[in-house]
Amino acid sequence: MRDMTPDEMRPTRFALSPHARGEPIPRTASAARRIVAKGRRLLEAHRRREERTRGRDGRG
C-alpha cells in the first residue's frame, strides 16, 4: 500500500482532512479506509435517527 505521507513525511491534504475532525492522521491507506467506514456508519445512524424523529412529531 502507498503511504499517506510523501517522502518528506508531511501529511497529504487527504490525510489531514480527518485530523481536522479530531481523528488521528492516517499513515496508510487501510487506516484511511477505516476512518471513511466510521464516517459512513455515523452518517447512516444520523439518517435513521432523523427519519425516526420526523415520523414521530409530524414535521419534515
C-alpha positions as protocol buffer text, in pm:
chain_id: "A"
residue {
  index: 1
  type: MET
  ca { x: 0 y: 0 z: 0 }
}
residue {
  index: 2
  type: ARG
  ca { x: 105 y: 355 z: -63 }
}
residue {
  index: 3
  type: ASP
  ca { x: 191 y: 564 z: 239 }
}
residue {
  index: 4
  type: MET
  ca { x: -38 y: 858 z: 307 }
}
residue {
  index: 5
  type: THR
  ca { x: 257 y: 1089 z: 355 }
}
residue {
  index: 6
  type: PRO
  ca { x: 505 y: 1195 z: 87 }
}
residue {
  index: 7
  type: ASP
  ca { x: 879 y: 1137 z: 120 }
}
residue {
  index: 8
  type: GLU
  ca { x: 937 y: 1449 z: 330 }
}
residue {
  index: 9
  type: MET
  ca { x: 697 y: 1300 z: 592 }
}
residue {
  index: 10
  type: ARG
  ca { x: 442 y: 1578 z: 579 }
}
residue {
  index: 11
  type: PRO
  ca { x: 80 y: 1450 z: 569 }
}
residue {
  index: 12
  type: THR
  ca { x: -110 y: 1493 z: 244 }
}
residue {
  index: 13
  type: ARG
  ca { x: -429 y: 1700 z: 227 }
}
residue {
  index: 14
  type: PHE
  ca { x: -628 y: 1378 z: 214 }
}
residue {
  index: 15
  type: ALA
  ca { x: -462 y: 1262 z: 535 }
}
residue {
  index: 16
  type: LEU
  ca { x: -520 y: 1596 z: 711 }
}
residue {
  index: 17
  type: SER
  ca { x: -894 y: 1604 z: 639 }
}
residue {
  index: 18
  type: PRO
  ca { x: -989 y: 1356 z: 917 }
}
residue {
  index: 19
  type: HIS
  ca { x: -741 y: 1523 z: 1150 }
}
residue {
  index: 20
  type: ALA
  ca { x: -946 y: 1843 z: 1130 }
}
residue {
  index: 21
  type: ARG
  ca { x: -1238 y: 1646 z: 1278 }
}
residue {
  index: 22
  type: GLY
  ca { x: -1027 y: 1511 z: 1563 }
}
residue {
  index: 23
  type: GLU
  ca { x: -936 y: 1177 z: 1405 }
}
residue {
  index: 24
  type: PRO
  ca { x: -573 y: 1063 z: 1404 }
}
residue {
  index: 25
  type: ILE
  ca { x: -378 y: 1132 z: 1085 }
}
residue {
  index: 26
  type: PRO
  ca { x: -390 y: 807 z: 885 }
}
residue {
  index: 27
  type: ARG
  ca { x: -47 y: 679 z: 785 }
}
residue {
  index: 28
  type: THR
  ca { x: -167 y: 406 z: 550 }
}
residue {
  index: 29
  type: ALA
  ca { x: -449 y: 360 z: 301 }
}
residue {
  index: 30
  type: SER
  ca { x: -609 y: 96 z: 522 }
}
residue {
  index: 31
  type: ALA
  ca { x: -618 y: 342 z: 814 }
}
residue {
  index: 32
  type: ALA
  ca { x: -787 y: 596 z: 586 }
}
residue {
  index: 33
  type: ARG
  ca { x: -1044 y: 333 z: 479 }
}
residue {
  index: 34
  type: ARG
  ca { x: -1126 y: 263 z: 845 }
}
residue {
  index: 35
  type: ILE
  ca { x: -1192 y: 633 z: 904 }
}
residue {
  index: 36
  type: VAL
  ca { x: -1412 y: 651 z: 592 }
}
residue {
  index: 37
  type: ALA
  ca { x: -1610 y: 346 z: 709 }
}
residue {
  index: 38
  type: LYS
  ca { x: -1660 y: 504 z: 1050 }
}
residue {
  index: 39
  type: GLY
  ca { x: -1790 y: 822 z: 888 }
}
residue {
  index: 40
  type: ARG
  ca { x: -2035 y: 627 z: 674 }
}
residue {
  index: 41
  type: ARG
  ca { x: -2166 y: 443 z: 980 }
}
residue {
  index: 42
  type: LEU
  ca { x: -2214 y: 774 z: 1163 }
}
residue {
  index: 43
  type: LEU
  ca { x: -2399 y: 928 z: 867 }
}
residue {
  index: 44
  type: GLU
  ca { x: -2627 y: 626 z: 835 }
}
residue {
  index: 45
  type: ALA
  ca { x: -2706 y: 637 z: 1207 }
}
residue {
  index: 46
  type: HIS
  ca { x: -2787 y: 1008 z: 1177 }
}
residue {
  index: 47
  type: ARG
  ca { x: -3019 y: 946 z: 880 }
}
residue {
  index: 48
  type: ARG
  ca { x: -3204 y: 672 z: 1067 }
}
residue {
  index: 49
  type: ARG
  ca { x: -3240 y: 897 z: 1372 }
}
residue {
  index: 50
  type: GLU
  ca { x: -3372 y: 1184 z: 1156 }
}
residue {
  index: 51
  type: GLU
  ca { x: -3628 y: 961 z: 984 }
}
residue {
  index: 52
  type: ARG
  ca { x: -3749 y: 829 z: 1318 }
}
residue {
  index: 53
  type: THR
  ca { x: -3778 y: 1182 z: 1459 }
}
residue {
  index: 54
  type: ARG
  ca { x: -3969 y: 1315 z: 1157 }
}
residue {
  index: 55
  type: GLY
  ca { x: -4218 y: 1032 z: 1173 }
}
residue {
  index: 56
  type: ARG
  ca { x: -4282 y: 1082 z: 1543 }
}
residue {
  index: 57
  type: ASP
  ca { x: -4354 y: 1454 z: 1558 }
}
residue {
  index: 58
  type: GLY
  ca { x: -4512 y: 1505 z: 1215 }
}
residue {
  index: 59
  type: ARG
  ca { x: -4256 y: 1756 z: 1094 }
}
residue {
  index: 60
  type: GLY
  ca { x: -4050 y: 1717 z: 783 }
}
